[in-house]
Amino acid sequence: MKAAVLNAFGEPLAIQTLPDPAPGAGSVVVDVAAAGVPGYTAGVFSGARNYMLELPIAPGAGGIGRVRATGPDATRLSVGDWVFCDPTVRSRDDAVNPDVILQGWTYVRAAGLPLHRFYHHGSFAEQMLVPTENVTPIGDIDAADAGRWCALGTLLVPYGGLEVGDLRAGETLVVNGATGGFGSAGVAVALAMGAGKVVATGRNGRALDDLVRRFGPRVRPAPMTGVEEDDRRLIVELADGPIDCVLDLLPREATGAQVRAAALAVRPGGRVVLMGGVGRQGGGDLELPYPWLMRNDITVRGKYMYPREAGAQMARLVRAGLIDLAQFDLTEFALDDANDAVAHAAATAGPLQLTVLRPDRGGAGA
């Protein structure tokens, strides 16, 4: 099979031929049709993000494709099924405390290295070996639409946070960092789940206004100044009532003060879910006040990724028309143009932007 391979950090991807994967018990081989390219991909490949990643590797975190072959223990999947390949792979030998990797992207702890080595290559390739439980049927689609379905990989991250945050229909949510890729997806998912109001924070006023244009008046744009007290005052004013939940998706460049601006606005008994990158580049701690947490019965929850069944649930939201994949601005590239795709993703990173690699296509980029 042909693949885009990262041989060393800081080098361009090389288009190479790798052995075709073969399924065994507990695994499936998928013909990859489309693979999302996140805006921060260049930082992963340069080594700047310090991802735990053993090279060489055909990278790529998840994608959309068709089942090519199944292992002997698959009971529902059939050759030709359109599927979402979930990159969140969990070890099977400890149900309470499994090691987690993102296939083709990173492993979280050193103990996960054997899993990373076995399910090593990702979706920047014509074929991919995937654990059976990570392959979710999405129903019949037109092959031309496979790139849009890569939006599932972005939508699922905030969905995981909203699920553990117990978002309920009619509630008021703050999405902190709504002008990023995951934050803007969080706005879309929250509205699909029935949020009554979504206060969307960010520093890019034009991007916030665009979210209102796309999703309507249930979105309340909150341009942030960086002054914690002023930003919190604006969030509370725009909520126009109790804030039930805060979903924080701020990037690693943000500060603890930017998190607090939203978190401390939540009502007594409210929930705060942390899914962003704050603190990964050093800097101060979050420093939420102990008395406020205790006296106001505040729940603070960290969340990494999403549960196994989330892919099927997200596909149902799309099929029901509650999430419109056409809201994403899509640009596609052939596998041979993988480096152009990485550069494009970095240049256009922002709300509801979707850069996709198409291993099922040859020739120049689209």
C-alpha positions in Angstrom: 0.0 0.0 0.0 1.0 3.6 -0.5 1.4 5.8 2.6 2.7 9.2 3.6 5.4 8.4 6.1 7.1 10.6 8.8 10.6 9.2 9.0 12.1 11.9 11.3 10.7 14.9 13.2 11.2 18.1 11.2 11.3 16.2 7.8 8.6 16.3 5.2 6.3 13.3 4.8 7.7 10.8 2.3 5.3 8.9 0.0 6.4 5.3 0.4 5.2 1.8 -0.1 4.4 -0.2 3.1 3.3 -3.8 3.5 -0.5 -4.3 3.3 -1.9 -5.0 6.8 -3.5 -8.3 7.5 -6.4 -8.8 9.9 -6.3 -11.1 12.9 -8.5 -11.8 15.8 -9.8 -8.5 17.2 -8.9 -6.4 14.2 -10.2 -5.1 10.9 -8.5 -3.8 7.8 -10.1 -0.6 6.3 -9.5 0.9 2.9 -9.0 4.6 3.9 -11.1 7.0 1.8 -10.5 10.2 3.9 -8.4 11.3 6.8 -8.6 14.6 8.7 -5.5 16.8 9.0 -5.8 19.0 12.2 -4.5 22.5 12.2 -1.7 21.7 14.6 -0.4 18.8 12.6 2.8 20.7 11.6 3.6 21.1 15.2 3.3 17.4 15.8 5.5 16.5 12.8 8.2 19.1 13.7 8.5 17.7 17.2 7.5 21.1 18.7 4.5 19.5 20.5 6.6 16.8 22.0 4.1 14.1 21.2 5.2 10.6 22.2 5.5 9.0 18.8 7.8 6.2 17.6 9.1 6.8 14.1 8.9 6.0 11.3 5.2 6.0 11.1 2.3 6.6 8.6 0.5 9.1 10.8 -3.1 10.2 10.9 -5.6 10.1 13.7 -8.7 8.3 12.5 -10.6 8.5 9.3 -13.4 7.3 7.1 -13.2 4.3 4.9 -14.7 0.9 3.8 -14.1 -2.5 5.4 -11.6 -4.5 3.4 -11.3 -7.5 5.6 -12.3 -8.6 9.1 -10.9 -10.9 11.7 -12.6 -14.2 12.6 -14.4 -12.8 15.6 -16.2 -10.0 13.8 -20.0 -10.6 14.0 -21.6 -7.5 12.5 -19.1 -5.9 10.1 -19.2 -6.8 6.4 -16.7 -6.1 3.6 -17.7 -2.9 1.9 -19.3 -1.3 5.0 -18.6 2.5 5.3 -17.1 3.1 8.7 -15.5 5.7 11.0 -12.2 4.6 12.4 -11.8 5.9 16.0 -8.1 6.6 16.8 -8.7 6.3 20.6 -7.4 2.8 21.2 -7.6 1.3 24.7 -5.6 -1.6 26.0 -7.7 -4.7 26.7 -5.9 -6.2 29.7 -7.0 -3.7 32.3 -10.7 -2.6 32.2 -10.4 -0.3 35.2 -7.2 1.6 34.2 -6.5 0.9 30.5 -3.6 2.5 28.7 -4.7 4.7 25.8 -3.1 5.7 22.5 -4.2 7.7 19.6 -3.5 5.4 16.7 -1.0 7.0 14.3 -0.7 10.0 16.5 0.6 9.5 20.0 0.7 7.3 23.1 -0.1 8.9 26.4 2.0 6.9 28.9 5.2 4.8 28.4 3.2 1.7 29.3 1.2 2.2 26.1 4.2 1.8 23.9 3.4 -1.9 23.0 -0.1 -0.9 21.9 1.4 2.0 19.9 3.8 -0.4 18.2 1.1 -2.9 17.3 -1.6 -0.5 16.1 1.1 1.7 14.7 0.3 3.2 11.4 -2.6 5.6 11.0 -4.9 6.9 8.3 -2.4 8.7 6.0 -2.3 5.5 4.0 -4.4 3.5 1.6 -5.1 0.9 4.2 -5.2 0.7 8.0 -5.3 -2.0 10.6 -7.8 -1.0 13.3 -9.1 -2.8 16.5 -12.6 -4.2 15.8 -14.2 -2.2 18.6 -12.8 1.1 17.0 -14.6 0.6 13.7 -18.1 2.2 13.7 -20.5 1.7 10.8 -21.9 5.0 9.6 -24.3 3.7 6.9 -24.1 4.1 3.2 -22.6 7.4 2.0 -21.5 8.7 -1.4 -17.7 8.3 -1.7 -17.5 12.0 -2.6 -18.8 12.9 0.9 -16.3 10.8 2.8 -14.2 14.0 3.5 -17.1 15.7 5.2 -17.6 12.7 7.5 -14.1 13.3 8.8 -15.7 16.0 10.8 -16.7 13.3 13.2 -13.2 13.2 14.6 -13.4 16.8 15.6 -17.0 16.7 16.8 -16.4 13.7 19.1 -13.9 15.5 21.3 -16.3 18.2 22.7 -19.1 15.6 22.7 -17.1 13.6 25.2 -16.8 16.7 27.4 -20.5 17.5 27.1 -21.5 14.0 28.0 -19.5 13.8 31.2 -20.7 17.4 31.9 -24.2 16.0 31.8 -25.5 18.8 29.5 -29.3 18.8 29.4 -31.8 20.2 27.0 -32.5 23.9 27.7 -29.4 24.5 29.8 -26.9 27.4 29.3 -23.4 26.4 28.4 -20.2 28.4 28.0 -17.8 27.1 25.4 -14.5 28.7 26.4 -12.3 28.8 23.3 -15.1 28.7 20.8 -13.0 30.1 17.9 -10.7 27.0 17.7 -11.4 23.9 15.8 -12.6 21.8 18.8 -14.4 24.8 20.4 -16.4 25.7 17.3 -17.3 22.0 17.0 -18.4 22.1 20.6 -20.9 24.9 19.8 -22.4 22.7 17.0 -22.6 19.7 19.2 -24.1 21.5 22.2 -26.9 23.0 20.1 -27.6 19.5 18.6 -27.9 18.2 22.2 -30.4 20.8 23.0 -28.5 23.6 24.8 -30.8 26.6 25.3 -27.9 29.1 25.0 -24.3 28.8 24.2 -22.0 31.7 25.3 -19.1 31.4 22.9 -15.9 33.0 24.0 -12.8 33.9 21.9 -10.5 36.7 20.9 -11.5 36.8 17.3 -14.7 38.8 17.0 -15.2 38.1 13.3 -15.0 34.3 14.0 -17.5 34.7 16.8 -19.9 36.6 14.6 -19.6 33.8 12.0 -20.7 31.3 14.6 -23.8 33.3 15.1 -24.4 33.5 11.4 -24.0 29.8 11.0 -26.0 28.7 14.1 -28.4 31.5 15.0 -29.3 33.5 18.1 -28.9 30.7 20.6 -25.2 31.5 20.2 -24.1 34.5 22.3 -20.7 35.8 21.1 -18.3 36.9 23.9 -15.2 38.6 22.7 -12.5 38.3 25.3 -10.1 41.0 26.4 -7.7 39.1 28.6 -8.8 41.0 31.7 -10.2 38.2 33.9 -12.9 40.1 35.8 -14.1 42.0 32.7 -14.3 38.9 30.7 -16.3 37.1 33.4 -18.7 40.0 33.7 -19.4 39.9 30.0 -20.0 36.1 30.1 -22.5 36.5 32.9 -24.2 39.4 31.2 -24.6 37.4 27.9 -25.9 34.3 29.7 -28.7 36.4 31.1 -29.4 33.8 33.7 -27.6 30.9 35.5 -24.8 29.2 33.7 -25.1 25.5 34.1 -21.9 24.2 32.5 -18.6 25.4 31.2 -16.7 23.4 28.6 -13.1 24.6 28.4 -11.3 23.9 25.1 -8.6 26.6 25.3 -5.3 25.9 23.5 -2.0 25.3 25.2 -1.1 29.0 24.6 -3.9 30.2 26.9 -3.4 31.0 30.6 -5.1 29.9 33.8 -6.7 33.3 34.1 -8.5 32.7 30.8 -9.9 29.4 32.1 -11.0 31.1 35.4 -12.8 33.9 33.6 -15.4 31.3 32.4 -15.1 28.7 35.1 -15.9 31.1 38.0 -19.1 32.2 36.2 -20.8 28.9 36.7 -23.8 28.8 39.0 -23.9 27.0 42.4 -24.2 23.3 41.6 -22.7 23.9 38.2 -20.2 21.8 36.2 -16.8 22.7 34.7 -15.2 20.3 32.2 -11.6 20.8 31.2 -10.5 19.4 27.8 -8.0 22.0 26.6 -4.2 22.3 26.5 -3.6 24.9 29.2 -0.4 24.3 31.2 1.3 22.1 28.6 3.7 24.8 27.8 4.4 25.7 31.5 3.0 28.7 33.2 0.9 29.0 36.3 -1.7 26.6 37.7 -5.4 27.0 37.4 -5.8 28.1 41.0 -9.5 27.7 41.4 -10.5 28.9 44.9 -11.1 26.1 47.4 -13.9 27.9 49.4 -15.8 28.7 46.2 -15.7 25.1 45.0 -16.8 23.7 48.3 -19.5 26.2 49.3 -21.1 26.3 45.8 -21.0 22.5 45.2 -19.0 22.9 42.0 -18.0 19.8 40.0 -14.7 20.2 38.1 -14.0 17.3 35.7 -11.1 16.6 33.4 -11.9 14.7 30.2 -9.6 13.1 27.6 -11.3 12.2 24.4 -14.7 10.3 24.5 -16.2 6.9 25.3 -16.2 4.0 22.8 -19.9 4.3 21.9 -19.6 8.0 21.1 -18.9 7.4 17.4 -22.2 5.7 16.8 -24.1 8.4 18.8 -22.5 11.1 16.7 -23.3 9.4 13.5 -27.0 9.3 14.6 -26.9 13.0 15.3 -25.7 13.6 11.8 -28.2 11.2 10.2 -31.0 12.9 12.2 -30.1 16.3 10.7 -29.2 17.7 14.1 -25.6 18.3 12.9 -25.0 19.6 9.4 -21.6 18.5 8.1 -21.9 21.1 5.4 -21.2 23.7 8.1 -17.6 22.7 7.8 -15.5 24.5 5.2 -13.8 21.5 3.4 -10.5 21.4 1.4 -9.2 18.0 0.2 -5.8 16.8 -1.0 -4.7 13.6 -2.6 -2.3 11.4 -0.7 0.7 12.4 -2.9 0.1 16.0 -1.7 0.2 15.2 2.0 2.7 17.9 2.8 0.5 20.5 1.0 -2.4 19.3 3.2 -0.3 19.8 6.4 0.7 23.3 5.3 -2.9 24.2 4.4 -4.3 22.9 7.7 -1.8 25.2 9.6 -2.6 28.2 7.4 -6.4 27.9 7.8 -6.7 26.6 11.3 -9.8 28.0 12.9 -13.5 27.5 13.5 -15.2 24.8 11.4 -12.2 24.4 9.0 -11.7 20.8 7.7 -8.6 19.8 5.8 -8.7 16.3 4.5 -6.3 13.9 2.9 -7.9 11.5 0.4 -5.8 8.3 0.1 -8.4 7.0 -2.3 -7.4 9.6 -4.9 -4.2 10.1 -6.9 -2.8 13.1 -8.8 -2.8 16.7 -7.8 -4.6 18.1 -4.8 -8.2 19.2 -5.0 
